[in-house]
């Protein structure tokens, strides 16, 4: 069988109401040179039968089943079975936008990059139950070449934004030995995976045109519930360690401190938002901040952050870093929150 250009992996768990739309957003792409791998993660709502029907309707669909082990284990199963030159990921309740694969194919042809990353749309469920689009900063086109270059690495991360896996495509040869950390049951697995990819000297390109629409529903694993935030706090040290390993691999010694300061700022603001959005208790907040401070110390640095430098381009982030540095993180929820107004 000829190797397809793309292998798209969808972990499936109790997604009978949304899976068809997700699968069809891929199968209807103008680029037909693909295989779609549906990994049923022990569904109990009829999703298993739906997977089989999709496979009967389209020979490009392959179905695999496993006992319920989580999204990371399902993605890992898909990686083991994938045959495409490039690997993509889609959640069972999300969508590929039209012409995503055509744009990715063009970027692959033009750049031969190991990682092709696009922009994304983010929709979150409001308290009233409907979806609203959340605005987020859009970077500019950029490339990351192999080798150590702190300025290039920092520029790429700043422009391409949060390192999710669903708005990217990965050369199979680059990621064939990388797996998702199955300890991550409530998120962060994307960030660990991508840090490992960059630590292996991968080249990358970012195109700000949206590739993907991500829906964050109230019951989504990406939602900031108390349970999810506690789970993420437990795997936060693994994320810090993975990012530090990547920064040391991709940066010259004289540029490492600059890049690592920016990544530490990312950890702080991420946790600030998670704790605020989940309305976490004081005890949960204290445990979470202790875990982050220890993780930062364990990388060989300290928890001092240059919030004055950050203030030049992101004043809200600078305030978050100032609160972290002065151990006054509890004040962050009182800052103006544009998202909160949108979600009511």
C-alpha positions as CSV (number, residue, x, y, z in Angstrom):
1,X,0.0,0.0,0.0
2,X,1.3,3.4,-1.0
3,X,2.2,5.6,2.0
4,X,-0.4,8.4,2.5
5,X,0.8,12.0,3.0
6,X,-1.2,12.4,6.2
7,X,-2.3,10.2,9.1
8,X,-4.9,11.9,11.2
9,X,-5.5,10.4,14.7
10,X,-8.8,10.9,16.6
11,X,-9.0,9.4,20.1
12,X,-12.7,8.5,20.6
13,X,-14.5,8.4,23.9
14,X,-18.2,8.6,24.2
15,X,-18.5,10.9,21.2
16,X,-21.5,9.6,19.4
17,X,-23.0,13.1,19.1
18,X,-19.9,14.8,17.7
19,X,-17.6,12.2,16.0
20,X,-19.3,12.2,12.6
21,X,-18.8,16.0,12.2
22,X,-15.1,15.7,13.3
23,X,-14.4,12.8,11.0
24,X,-16.2,14.4,8.0
25,X,-14.3,17.7,8.5
26,X,-11.2,15.6,7.7
27,X,-12.5,13.2,5.1
28,X,-14.1,16.1,3.1
29,X,-10.8,17.9,2.7
30,X,-9.7,18.7,-0.8
31,X,-6.5,16.7,-0.2
32,X,-7.6,13.1,-0.3
33,X,-4.2,11.5,0.3
34,X,-4.8,10.6,3.9
35,X,-5.8,7.9,6.4
36,X,-8.0,8.6,9.4
37,X,-7.2,6.5,12.5
38,X,-10.1,6.2,15.0
39,X,-8.9,4.9,18.3
40,X,-11.9,3.9,20.4
41,X,-10.9,4.4,24.1
42,X,-13.5,2.1,25.7
43,X,-16.6,4.1,24.7
44,X,-20.0,3.0,26.1
45,X,-22.4,5.2,24.2
46,X,-22.4,3.7,20.7
47,X,-19.2,5.4,19.5
48,X,-17.7,2.0,18.7
49,X,-20.4,1.2,16.2
50,X,-20.2,4.6,14.7
51,X,-16.4,4.1,14.2
52,X,-17.2,0.9,12.3
53,X,-19.8,2.5,10.1
54,X,-17.4,5.3,9.2
55,X,-14.8,2.7,8.2
56,X,-17.4,0.9,6.1
57,X,-18.3,4.1,4.3
58,X,-14.7,5.2,3.5
59,X,-11.7,2.9,3.0
60,X,-9.3,5.6,4.3
61,X,-10.7,5.1,7.9
62,X,-9.0,2.5,10.1
63,X,-10.5,1.6,13.5
64,X,-8.6,0.4,16.6
65,X,-10.1,-0.3,20.1
66,X,-8.6,-0.4,23.6
67,X,-9.9,-0.4,27.1
68,X,-10.4,3.0,28.6
69,X,-7.0,4.4,29.2
70,X,-7.2,8.1,28.4
71,X,-6.5,10.4,25.5
72,X,-2.7,10.1,25.8
73,X,-2.8,6.3,25.6
74,X,-5.2,6.5,22.6
75,X,-3.0,8.9,20.8
76,X,0.0,6.7,21.5
77,X,-1.9,3.7,20.0
78,X,-2.6,5.8,16.9
79,X,1.1,6.8,16.6
80,X,2.1,3.1,16.7
81,X,-0.3,2.3,13.8
82,X,0.2,5.5,11.7
83,X,1.7,5.1,8.2
84,X,1.5,8.6,6.8
85,X,4.5,10.8,6.1
86,X,3.0,13.4,8.4
87,X,0.9,12.9,11.6
88,X,-2.0,15.1,12.6
89,X,-4.3,15.0,15.6
90,X,-8.0,15.9,16.0
91,X,-10.2,15.7,19.1
92,X,-13.5,13.8,18.7
93,X,-15.6,17.0,19.2
94,X,-13.5,19.5,17.2
95,X,-13.1,20.3,13.4
96,X,-10.5,20.7,10.8
97,X,-11.2,23.9,8.9
98,X,-11.7,23.7,5.1
99,X,-8.5,23.5,3.1
100,X,-6.4,22.8,6.2
101,X,-4.6,19.8,4.6
102,X,-4.1,21.8,1.3
103,X,-2.4,24.6,3.2
104,X,-0.3,22.1,5.2
105,X,0.7,20.3,2.0
106,X,1.8,23.5,0.4
107,X,3.9,24.4,3.5
108,X,5.5,21.0,3.5
109,X,6.4,21.3,-0.2
110,X,7.8,24.9,0.3
111,X,9.7,24.3,3.5
112,X,10.2,20.6,4.1
113,X,9.8,21.4,7.8
114,X,9.5,18.6,10.4
115,X,6.6,20.5,12.0
116,X,4.0,22.5,10.2
117,X,1.9,24.6,12.5
118,X,-1.1,26.8,11.8
119,X,-3.4,29.1,13.7
120,X,-6.6,28.0,15.4
121,X,-10.0,29.2,16.4
122,X,-11.1,28.8,20.0
123,X,-14.7,28.5,21.1
124,X,-15.8,28.2,24.7
125,X,-19.2,27.3,26.2
126,X,-20.8,30.1,28.1
127,X,-22.7,29.8,31.3
128,X,-25.9,29.9,29.3
129,X,-24.8,26.9,27.2
130,X,-23.9,28.4,23.8
131,X,-20.5,28.8,22.2
132,X,-18.6,32.1,21.8
133,X,-15.3,32.7,20.0
134,X,-12.6,33.8,22.3
135,X,-10.1,36.3,20.9
136,X,-6.4,35.5,21.1
137,X,-3.3,37.0,19.8
138,X,-2.3,35.9,16.3
139,X,1.4,35.8,15.5
140,X,3.2,36.2,12.1
141,X,4.6,33.7,9.7
142,X,8.0,32.4,11.0
143,X,10.3,29.5,10.6
144,X,12.5,27.6,13.1
145,X,15.7,26.0,11.6
146,X,17.5,23.1,13.3
147,X,20.4,24.0,15.6
148,X,20.9,26.3,18.6
149,X,19.5,29.8,18.1
150,X,17.9,31.4,21.1
151,X,16.4,34.4,19.2
152,X,14.8,32.1,16.6
153,X,13.5,29.7,19.1
154,X,12.0,32.5,21.3
155,X,10.5,34.2,18.2
156,X,8.9,30.9,17.0
157,X,7.3,30.1,20.4
158,X,6.1,33.7,20.8
159,X,4.5,33.8,17.3
160,X,3.0,30.3,17.2
161,X,1.4,30.6,20.6
162,X,0.4,27.7,23.0
163,X,1.9,24.5,21.7
164,X,-1.2,22.3,21.1
165,X,-0.9,19.3,18.9
166,X,-4.2,19.6,17.0
167,X,-3.2,22.6,14.9
168,X,0.1,21.0,13.7
169,X,1.4,18.2,11.5
170,X,4.5,16.2,12.4
171,X,6.9,14.3,10.2
172,X,6.5,10.6,11.2
173,X,10.3,10.1,11.2
174,X,10.7,13.0,13.7
175,X,8.1,11.7,16.2
176,X,8.1,8.0,15.7
177,X,10.0,7.5,19.1
178,X,8.1,10.2,21.0
179,X,5.0,9.4,23.0
180,X,2.5,11.3,25.0
181,X,3.0,11.2,28.8
182,X,0.1,9.0,30.0
183,X,0.3,10.6,33.5
184,X,-1.4,13.7,31.9
185,X,-5.1,12.9,32.4
186,X,-6.3,16.5,32.5
187,X,-4.2,18.3,29.9
188,X,-0.6,19.6,29.4
189,X,0.3,16.5,27.4
190,X,0.4,18.6,24.2
191,X,3.0,20.9,25.7
192,X,5.2,18.0,26.9
193,X,5.0,16.4,23.5
194,X,6.0,19.5,21.6
195,X,8.8,20.3,24.0
196,X,10.2,16.8,23.3
197,X,9.9,17.4,19.6
198,X,11.8,20.7,19.7
199,X,14.4,19.1,22.0
200,X,15.1,16.6,19.2
201,X,16.2,19.5,16.9
202,X,13.1,19.6,14.7
203,X,12.6,22.3,12.1
204,X,9.3,24.0,12.1
205,X,7.2,26.6,10.3
206,X,4.2,28.6,11.5
207,X,1.4,29.9,9.3
208,X,-1.1,32.2,11.2
209,X,-4.0,31.2,9.0
210,X,-6.3,29.0,11.2
211,X,-6.1,25.3,10.6
212,X,-8.4,24.1,13.3
213,X,-11.5,25.0,15.4
214,X,-11.3,23.8,19.0
215,X,-14.5,23.7,21.2
216,X,-14.0,23.9,24.9
217,X,-17.2,22.7,26.5
218,X,-18.1,22.7,30.1
219,X,-17.3,18.9,30.3
220,X,-14.2,19.1,28.2
221,X,-10.8,17.8,29.6
222,X,-9.4,21.3,28.7
223,X,-11.9,23.1,30.9
224,X,-10.6,24.7,34.0
225,X,-12.5,22.7,36.6
226,X,-11.1,22.2,40.1
227,X,-10.4,18.5,39.4
228,X,-8.6,19.4,36.2
229,X,-6.5,22.1,37.8
230,X,-5.5,19.8,40.6
231,X,-4.5,17.2,38.0
232,X,-2.5,19.7,35.9
233,X,-0.7,21.0,39.0
234,X,0.5,17.4,39.6
235,X,2.0,17.2,36.1
236,X,3.2,20.8,36.0
237,X,6.7,19.8,37.1
238,X,7.0,17.4,34.1
239,X,6.1,20.3,31.8
240,X,8.7,22.6,33.3
241,X,11.3,19.9,33.0
242,X,10.5,19.1,29.4
243,X,10.5,22.8,28.5
244,X,13.8,23.3,30.2
245,X,15.4,20.4,28.4
246,X,14.2,21.8,25.1
247,X,15.5,25.3,25.9
248,X,18.9,24.0,26.7
249,X,19.0,22.0,23.5
250,X,17.8,24.9,21.3
251,X,19.7,27.8,22.8
252,X,23.3,28.9,22.9
253,X,24.6,29.3,26.5
254,X,24.4,33.1,26.3
255,X,20.8,33.0,25.0
256,X,19.4,30.3,27.3
257,X,18.6,32.6,30.3
258,X,16.6,35.0,28.0
259,X,14.5,32.1,26.6
260,X,14.1,30.4,30.0
261,X,12.8,33.7,31.6
262,X,10.1,33.8,28.9
263,X,9.1,30.2,29.4
264,X,8.9,30.7,33.2
265,X,6.6,33.6,32.6
266,X,4.5,31.3,30.5
267,X,4.2,28.8,33.4
268,X,3.2,31.5,35.8
269,X,0.5,33.1,33.7
270,X,-0.9,29.7,32.7
271,X,-1.3,28.8,36.3
272,X,-2.8,32.2,37.2
273,X,-5.5,31.7,34.6
274,X,-6.2,28.1,35.6
275,X,-6.7,29.0,39.2
276,X,-8.8,32.0,38.5
277,X,-11.1,30.3,35.9
278,X,-11.7,27.3,38.2
279,X,-12.3,29.5,41.3
280,X,-9.9,27.2,43.2
281,X,-9.8,27.2,46.9
282,X,-7.0,28.8,48.9
283,X,-5.6,25.3,49.7
284,X,-5.6,24.3,46.0
285,X,-3.9,27.5,45.1
286,X,-1.2,27.2,47.7
287,X,-0.4,23.6,46.7
288,X,-0.3,24.6,43.0
289,X,2.1,27.5,43.6
290,X,4.4,25.4,45.8
291,X,4.6,22.8,43.1
292,X,5.5,25.4,40.5
293,X,8.1,27.1,42.7
294,X,9.7,23.8,43.4
295,X,9.7,22.8,39.7
296,X,11.5,26.1,38.8
297,X,14.1,25.6,41.5
298,X,14.7,22.0,40.3
299,X,15.7,23.2,36.9
300,X,18.7,24.8,38.5
301,X,17.3,28.4,38.6
302,X,15.1,30.3,41.0
303,X,11.6,31.7,41.0
304,X,12.7,35.3,40.3
305,X,11.1,36.8,37.2
306,X,12.0,39.9,35.3
307,X,8.5,41.4,35.2
308,X,9.8,44.9,34.3
309,X,11.2,43.5,31.0
310,X,7.9,41.7,30.3
311,X,6.0,45.0,30.9
312,X,7.3,46.4,27.7
313,X,5.1,44.1,25.6
314,X,2.5,42.5,27.9
315,X,1.4,44.6,30.8
316,X,-1.1,42.0,32.1
317,X,1.5,39.3,32.1
318,X,3.9,41.7,33.9
319,X,1.3,42.2,36.7
320,X,0.9,38.4,37.0
321,X,4.7,38.0,37.3
322,X,4.9,40.8,39.9
323,X,2.2,39.1,42.0
324,X,4.1,35.8,41.7
325,X,7.4,37.4,42.7
326,X,5.8,39.1,45.7
327,X,3.8,36.0,46.7
328,X,0.5,37.9,46.2
329,X,-1.0,35.6,43.6
330,X,-4.4,35.7,45.2
331,X,-5.0,39.2,43.9
332,X,-4.9,38.1,40.2
333,X,-8.7,37.1,40.1
334,X,-9.5,40.7,40.9
335,X,-7.9,42.0,37.7
336,X,-10.2,42.9,34.8
337,X,-11.1,39.8,32.8
338,X,-12.5,40.3,29.3
339,X,-13.2,36.6,28.8
340,X,-15.5,36.5,31.9
341,X,-17.8,39.1,30.2
342,X,-18.0,37.1,27.0
343,X,-18.8,33.8,28.9
344,X,-21.8,35.2,30.9
